[in-house]
């Protein structure tokens, strides 16, 4: 019985978890307690997460204001929009939103 429990414990240790977080592709420190990180999104695109004090506040896997579920084509575009979102949050806009015009001004490809 002990052997069966031991084997079960070892097998469970190496099985992938159902709730594994997406791999982090890039992480940028913005302020002392605020960071954004680039994450994979559907269709080999990119999204971002904004964390404050190590807690995810915003998780964006699709491009804001654009119909569909695909994210940003380029990592740098996801980073530019994440920085815009952080700036808006710092200026008191909650929840922050991003318009097509703002993405155009950031030269985001969609």
C-alpha positions in Angstrom: 0.0 0.0 0.0 2.8 2.4 0.8 4.5 1.5 -2.5 1.3 2.4 -4.4 1.0 5.7 -2.6 4.6 6.5 -3.3 4.3 5.7 -7.0 1.1 7.8 -7.2 2.8 10.7 -5.6 5.8 10.5 -8.0 3.5 10.3 -11.1 1.3 13.2 -9.9 4.5 15.3 -9.4 5.5 15.0 -13.0 2.1 15.4 -14.7 1.4 18.9 -16.2 -0.9 21.1 -14.1 -4.2 22.1 -15.7 -3.7 25.7 -14.6 -0.1 26.4 -15.6 0.4 30.1 -16.4 1.6 31.1 -19.9 5.3 31.4 -20.3 6.7 34.9 -19.8 8.3 36.2 -22.9 9.4 39.6 -21.7 9.1 41.5 -18.4 9.7 45.2 -18.0 9.8 47.1 -14.7 8.0 50.4 -15.0 7.7 51.6 -11.4 8.9 50.3 -8.1 5.8 48.0 -7.7 4.4 47.9 -11.3 5.6 45.7 -14.2 4.2 44.5 -17.4 5.1 41.2 -19.1 4.6 40.0 -22.6 2.7 36.7 -22.8 1.8 34.4 -25.7 -1.7 34.9 -27.2 -3.8 32.9 -29.7 -2.5 32.4 -33.2 1.2 32.9 -32.4 0.5 36.5 -31.4 1.3 38.4 -28.2 -0.5 39.9 -25.2 0.5 41.5 -22.0 -0.2 41.4 -18.2 0.1 44.4 -15.9 1.1 43.5 -12.4 1.1 45.6 -9.3 2.9 44.3 -6.3 3.2 40.9 -8.0 -0.5 40.5 -8.6 -2.0 40.5 -12.1 -4.3 43.4 -12.5 -4.9 43.3 -16.2 -4.4 40.4 -18.6 -4.9 41.3 -22.3 -4.6 38.5 -24.8 -6.4 40.1 -27.6 -5.9 43.4 -29.3 -8.1 46.1 -27.7 -10.7 47.7 -30.0 -10.2 45.1 -32.8 -12.7 42.4 -33.4 -11.4 38.8 -32.9 -9.3 36.9 -30.5 -5.8 37.5 -31.9 -3.2 39.5 -30.0 -0.5 41.8 -31.2 1.7 40.7 -34.1 4.8 42.1 -32.5 6.0 42.0 -28.9 7.0 45.6 -29.0 3.5 46.6 -30.0 2.1 44.8 -26.9 4.7 46.5 -24.8 3.8 50.0 -26.1 0.1 49.5 -25.4 0.9 48.1 -21.9 2.9 51.2 -21.2 0.0 53.4 -22.3 -2.3 51.4 -20.0 0.0 51.9 -17.1 0.2 55.7 -17.8 -3.6 55.9 -17.9 -3.9 54.0 -14.6 -1.3 56.4 -13.0 -3.4 59.3 -14.2 -6.5 57.9 -12.5 -8.3 56.2 -15.4 -9.8 53.0 -14.2 -10.5 50.9 -16.1 -8.1 52.2 -18.7 -9.1 51.9 -22.3 -7.2 52.1 -25.6 -8.7 53.5 -28.8 -7.8 52.6 -32.4 -6.5 56.2 -32.8 -4.2 55.7 -29.9 -2.9 52.4 -31.3 -2.4 54.2 -34.7 -0.3 56.9 -32.9 1.8 54.2 -31.3 2.3 52.6 -34.8 0.7 49.3 -33.7 0.2 46.9 -36.6 -3.3 45.2 -36.7 
